[in-house]
Amino acid sequence: TTAKTITITGTPTATLSYSIATTGTGTAATGSGTITVTSTTSANQIHNFTVSGKTSTFYTITGNMNSTAGSVTYAGLTLTARLKIESSTSIKFTTTSASTLTLVFDSNFTGTILVNNVSYTAAAGIVTVSLPAGANTITKGSVANLYYISTVYNSTARMSGNDIQETVEAAKLTLYPNPVSGELNISSAKAIQNTEVYNLSGALVNSQQGNSNILDMSNLANGSYLVKIYTEEGVTTKIIIKK
């Protein structure tokens, strides 16, 4: 008797039970079981060189710390320790879904940095890059000093009955300008129910109820923030830089 393999294909979106029964000549074979779907949530990652030096469980950091302290204020933090961005420097990490990378340099830095061999130019010492899922590498563009790294995952939560399904496909929703210094405009195909703004430590720093397409960001400290916009389809999270 030769063993046969039955392959179940497709990507189930919910836990399901299955049963199999063969027909035809010979002894019938039967089987049953359950395919369990589990979801994983990608955790945002922050690396502060002032607090952690080059030690990180998420970022693999190769290079030298600058022996001279600097001073940058970002997201309410005073940053002093900095990684020298030079030819020998590399930072490697792997993202599990689409995300936004933010790099904080000296505030007067307007040079470039390479992310996955693509050059990005800093504005007032900050670089933001949209990343797909996968392996990523940061290397030298211009000589620079790096104080802080954050990787924030993009996600949209959609309600279906009592379930929430996470998807990286953002709703038809646009926030501008980004970076922002005063009023943030929200363009949404659906009516906005409420809006919340969180700093990268997870603290709620601003909120607004009702269907308003303008959010005042002028009272917030410079830095990156997560803006959550709630509509009838769920909640969409986007990252915004306040300058």
C-alpha positions in Angstrom: 0.0 0.0 0.0 1.4 3.4 -1.0 0.7 6.3 1.4 -1.1 9.2 -0.1 -0.9 12.9 0.9 -3.9 15.2 0.9 -3.0 18.8 0.8 -5.3 21.6 2.0 -4.5 24.9 0.3 -5.7 28.4 0.9 -5.4 30.9 3.8 -8.2 30.6 6.3 -9.4 33.8 7.9 -11.0 32.2 10.9 -10.7 29.0 12.9 -12.4 26.2 11.0 -13.0 22.4 11.2 -12.6 20.1 8.3 -13.3 16.4 7.4 -12.0 14.3 4.6 -13.4 11.1 3.1 -12.1 9.3 0.0 -14.2 7.6 -2.6 -13.5 5.0 -5.3 -11.9 1.5 -5.1 -10.0 0.3 -2.2 -10.4 1.0 1.5 -11.9 4.4 2.2 -9.8 6.9 4.2 -11.3 9.4 6.5 -9.9 12.2 8.6 -11.0 15.3 10.5 -9.4 18.1 12.4 -9.3 21.8 13.1 -7.2 24.6 11.6 -6.7 27.3 14.1 -5.9 30.8 13.0 -3.9 32.9 15.4 -2.9 36.5 14.9 0.3 38.2 16.0 0.6 41.9 16.7 3.8 43.6 15.7 5.2 45.7 18.5 6.5 49.2 17.8 10.3 49.4 18.4 12.2 52.3 19.9 15.9 52.6 20.4 17.3 55.5 22.5 21.1 55.6 22.4 21.2 57.7 25.5 19.4 55.0 27.5 20.6 51.8 25.8 23.9 52.5 24.0 24.2 50.0 21.2 22.4 47.2 23.0 19.1 46.2 21.4 17.1 43.0 20.9 15.5 44.3 17.7 18.2 46.4 16.0 21.6 44.9 15.2 23.9 47.9 15.6 27.5 47.9 14.3 29.6 51.1 14.7 31.1 53.4 17.3 29.5 55.8 19.8 30.6 59.4 19.6 32.8 60.1 22.7 31.5 63.7 22.8 27.9 64.2 24.0 25.4 66.1 22.0 22.0 67.5 22.9 18.7 67.1 21.1 15.2 67.3 22.4 12.8 64.9 20.8 9.3 63.6 21.8 9.8 65.2 25.2 13.2 63.5 25.7 16.6 65.0 26.2 19.0 62.9 24.0 22.8 63.2 24.5 24.4 59.9 23.5 24.8 59.4 19.7 26.0 56.7 17.3 28.6 57.9 14.7 27.3 57.3 11.2 30.4 56.5 9.2 31.5 53.9 6.6 31.8 51.1 9.2 28.3 51.8 10.6 25.3 49.6 9.9 22.0 49.0 11.6 20.0 45.9 10.6 16.5 44.9 11.5 13.5 43.0 10.2 9.9 44.3 10.1 7.0 41.9 10.1 4.6 44.3 8.3 4.5 47.8 6.7 5.9 50.4 9.1 7.4 53.9 9.4 11.0 54.4 10.3 12.0 57.6 12.1 15.7 58.6 12.6 16.7 61.5 14.8 20.1 63.2 14.2 21.6 66.5 15.3 18.9 69.2 14.8 21.0 71.1 12.3 21.7 67.9 10.2 20.5 68.2 6.6 22.6 65.5 5.0 21.6 62.1 3.8 21.2 58.5 5.2 20.9 55.3 3.2 18.0 53.0 4.1 18.1 49.8 2.0 20.6 51.6 -0.3 18.1 54.4 -1.0 19.2 57.9 0.0 16.9 60.0 2.2 17.6 63.6 3.2 17.1 64.9 6.7 14.8 67.8 7.5 15.8 69.6 10.7 17.7 66.5 11.8 14.8 64.0 11.2 14.4 61.4 8.5 11.2 59.3 8.0 10.9 56.3 5.7 8.0 54.1 4.8 9.1 50.5 5.0 7.5 47.3 3.7 7.8 44.0 5.6 11.2 42.4 5.4 14.9 42.9 6.1 16.2 46.5 6.4 19.6 48.0 6.6 20.7 51.6 7.6 24.1 52.7 6.4 26.1 55.9 5.9 25.1 58.6 3.4 26.6 61.7 5.0 28.7 61.6 8.1 26.2 62.1 11.0 25.3 61.4 14.6 22.2 59.3 15.3 20.4 59.7 18.7 17.2 57.8 18.3 15.4 55.2 16.1 11.7 54.2 16.0 9.9 51.7 13.9 6.1 52.1 14.1 3.8 49.6 12.4 1.0 50.8 10.3 -2.4 49.1 10.9 -6.1 49.4 10.4 -8.5 47.6 12.7 -11.8 46.6 11.1 -14.9 45.4 13.0 -16.7 42.3 11.8 -19.3 41.1 14.3 -17.4 40.8 17.6 -14.0 40.3 15.9 -11.3 42.8 15.0 -9.2 41.9 12.0 -5.8 43.7 11.7 -4.7 44.7 8.2 -1.9 46.9 7.0 -4.1 48.2 4.2 -4.9 51.7 5.4 -8.4 53.1 4.7 -8.8 55.9 2.2 -7.6 58.4 4.6 -4.9 61.1 4.3 -3.2 63.3 6.9 -1.4 66.4 5.8 0.9 68.3 6.1 3.5 65.8 7.4 5.6 67.1 9.2 3.1 69.5 10.8 3.6 72.5 12.9 0.0 73.7 13.5 -3.2 72.3 12.1 -3.3 68.8 10.8 -5.8 68.2 8.0 -7.6 64.8 7.8 -9.1 63.7 4.5 -11.4 60.7 5.0 -13.9 59.0 2.7 -15.9 58.0 5.9 -17.3 60.3 8.6 -14.8 60.6 11.5 -16.2 59.6 14.9 -13.2 60.7 17.0 -9.4 61.2 16.8 -6.7 60.4 19.3 -3.0 61.3 19.4 -0.4 59.3 21.3 3.3 59.8 21.9 5.7 56.9 21.2 5.5 56.0 24.9 1.8 55.2 24.5 0.4 58.2 26.4 -2.7 60.0 25.1 -1.6 63.6 24.5 -4.6 65.0 22.4 -8.1 63.9 21.4 -11.0 65.2 19.5 -14.6 64.0 19.4 -16.9 64.3 16.4 -16.6 64.6 12.6 -13.9 67.2 12.4 -11.3 67.2 9.6 -8.8 69.6 11.4 -6.7 68.7 14.4 -4.7 71.3 16.3 -1.1 70.0 16.9 0.5 73.3 17.8 0.6 72.6 21.6 2.6 69.4 21.2 6.4 69.0 21.6 8.4 68.3 18.5 8.6 64.6 17.7 6.7 61.6 16.2 3.1 60.8 17.2 0.6 58.1 16.5 -2.7 59.5 15.2 -5.7 57.2 15.5 -8.8 58.0 13.5 -12.0 56.2 14.3 -14.7 55.7 11.6 -17.6 53.3 11.2 -15.2 50.9 9.5 -12.8 50.8 12.5 -9.6 52.6 13.5 -6.7 53.7 11.3 -3.3 54.5 12.8 -0.8 56.8 11.1 2.4 58.4 12.2 2.8 62.1 12.1 5.9 64.3 12.8 5.4 67.5 14.8 8.0 70.2 14.0 
